[in-house]
């Protein structure tokens, strides 16, 4: 095994992760130093954390992109960090109740709704943050964009009741989950890091077969996330193969068949 294989070897990386060791390259330190200069950094971190990060990176030169990147006509920038992230994360960690005021697409406002915040999620497709929460009065599981939330205030709820709601939501989400088993074609093992990076936003388990020198990735996801997984699989192309997951296999087969029909290659394949 050469040096570069060791750097990107999955077994080594997974062992380091298991021991709590986090590797940071000089390039990543330079990137972080540059990001801390962005105006949004003061909102994303507490003053204490920001001071500590900057002190740790005092000896690192910020990444200079001025000579490499030229900004032309850009689309409207969406701020990845939202000011409600920090207070909502604290409320979720403390398992607190909340009073939430939010609006719908049609502009209708629902005020002072008693709720329990469950989880924050970021949509990689829509590039927006969502709050998953339980509506106490309607006994409904809700998903609301942070941009649609007008105000959130903490309120007292019995911890036993909140724990019970968390348990029921967890069971509901587990029931909605499905598993997709993906094989990495052995000849593309050298691109393992790239393939795993493409699947990094999913809950997954990687297994290695030493005898076959092959990797399989078991992805666990909600039903509505399967379309996003399909977009990643199409991006990876012939590097991967879906072994299990009826819906995903069916959609990949349909897409391949349509592509062959479009280019007049389907008849040729049948003849062969």
N, C-alpha and C positions, 0 to 999 in steps of 0.2 A: 504493500500500500504506500503510495507516494504522499508527499506533504499535502497536496491539494485535495486528494481523496480523504485525508484525515480531517481537513477543515470542514468538508461538507458531508462527512460520513454520518448517516442517521443514527446508528447505534451510539456513537460518541456523543452526539448532540443530545439525544434522549437521556443518556446517563448524566450529563451535566445539568440538564433541566431537572432531573429527579433529585439531584443533590442541592438544588437551589442556586447553582452557579449560572450567571448570565454573562455571556461574552459580548463585548462591545468593541468594534473595530475603530481605528483612528478616523476613518471616513464617517462612521456613524456619529462619533463624538463631534466632529466638525459640523455635521448636519444639524445635530441637536443645538450646538452653540449658535448656529445661524437662526434656527427656529425660535430660540429664546429671545432673539432681537425683534421678533414679530410683535406688533401691538396686542395680538390676541393672547400672548403668553401671560400677561398680567391677569387675565380673566380665567385662564385655564388652570393656573396654579395659585396656591396660597402664597402670600408674601414670603413666609418662612421657607417654603419649598423652593420658590424661585431663587431666593438668595443662596440656598444650599447648592442648587444645580449650577448656578453661575460660578460659584466659588470652586466647584469641582472641575469646571471647564476653563478656568482662568488661563491655563497653559496651552489651550487648544485654539488654533486660528479658526474662526467661523468659515464655513464653506462659501466660497465666492462664486456665484453663478452669473455675475454680470457679464463676463466675457463669453459665456456659453449659451445663455438663454436670452432671447429677444421676445418681449411681450408685444403682441400686435392686438388686433381686435379680439377681445375676449368676451365670453358669455358672462352673465350675471354670477358673481361669486357667492357661493353659499358657505357660510361660516360653519366649519366642522364642529367647533366648540360652541356650546349653547350655555348662556348664563344660568339656566335652571339645572344643569347637569350636577353641579356640586351639591346644592341643597337637596335635590331629589335622591342622589346617591346616599347622602347621610340619613334621610328619612327611611329609605329602604333598608339600610344596614341596621338601623335602630328599631325596625319593624313598627313604625309609628303610623297612626291614622292621619288622614289629611282632609282638608276641605279644598276642592278643586273647582275652578271656574274656567270653562273652555268654550270654544265656539266650533260650529260645524262649517262645512264648505259653503252652505247657503247663507252663512252669517248669523244663524240662530245661536244665541248664547245660553248655556246652562250654568247657572250660578250656584256656588256654595254646595257642591255635591259631596256627600260624605263617602270617603273611599279609602282603599288600602293600596299604596303603590307596591308593585311586585317586582318589576324589572325595567331596565333601560336597554333599548335595542337600537342599533344603527343600521339602516338599510343601505347596503352597498350599491343598490340599483338606483334608488331615489336620492341617495346621499343626504338623508335626513334622520334625525333622532326621533324615537318614539318612546312613550311611556306606556307600559302594560300595567293596568290597574283593575281592581275589583270595585264595582259599584255596589255599595252596601244596600241601598234601597231596592234596586232592580235585580240584585243577585246576578249581575252580568259581568263577564270578563271583557274589558275594553282595551283598545289600542288607540292612542291619541298622539299626533305630532306635537313635539314640544313647541313649535311655532304657533300652534292653535291653543295653547294653554295661556290663559290671561293671568291667573294667579294661583298660588298654592300656599296654604297655611297649615301648620301642624295642629293636630287635635288629638285628644286622649281617646284611646280605645283599649279595652282589656287585652293584655298580651296573649291570653289564651285564645281569644277570638281571632286575633291577627294570625297566630300560629296555625289555627284551624283553616283559615282562608288560604294561607300559603300552601298548606298541605293539599287542599282540594285543587288549587290552581296547578300545582306541580303534577298531580295525578292526571288532570285534564290534558296538560301539555304532553306528558309522556304517552298518553293514549293517541295523540295526534301524530306522534313521531313515526318515521319510517326509516329503514336502513337500506343503503345502497353499497354494494361491494364492488370495488374498482381494482382492477389489476394493472400494475405498471409493467408494460412490455419490457422484458429484461434488457433488450438492446438499448433502451433509453434510461438505464439505471444511473448513468452519469448525469442525467438531468433531474435527479430526484429532488434536489433542493427547489428547483424551479417549479416542479409539479406540485410539491407540497405547499409551496407558497401560493399557488393558484387556488388551493383548497384550504388555505389557512383560516378563512372566516367560518368554516364549518367545524362542528364537533366531530372528531374523527379518532380512529385507532389504527395505527400502522403496524403491520406484522411482516416479518422477514423470514423467508424460507431459505436457509443456508444451502440446502441440497440443490434446490432449483435456481438459487441466486435470484429470487424474485420477491417483489414487494406487493402486498395487497393493502388497500386502504378501505376501511369500513367507515362510511360517512353516515352519521345519524342526524336527521333533519326533519323539520315540519313539512307537511304536505305542500304548503304554499311556497316553500323555498326550493322546490324541485326545478322550477323553471330557471332559477338563478344557477343551480348546479349544472343544468344542461348547457347554459352559456359557457361555463368554465370548461366542461368536457369538450365542447366544440372547439374552444380555443386550444386545448391540449391536443386535439386531433388523434393521430395514430399512436401517440405515446401511451395512451391508456385504453382499457377495454372494460366495459361494464359486465360483471359476472352475475350479479343479483340486483334486483330492483325492477319489477315488471314495468312500471310506468316509464321509468327512465330508459330502459332497454327498448321499449316500444317507440318512444319518441325519437331516439337515436336511429332506429331502423327506418322510421318514416322519413326522417330528414335525409338519410343516405339514399333511400329509394327515389325520393323526389329529385335529388341532385343528379342521380344517374339518368333519370328520365329526361331531365332538362337538357342534358348534354348528349342525349341519344346513345348512352353507353349501356343502358339496361339490357337491350336485346343482345348486345355483344357478350355481356356477362352470362346470360342464359345459354347462348350457343356454346360458350366455353365449358 
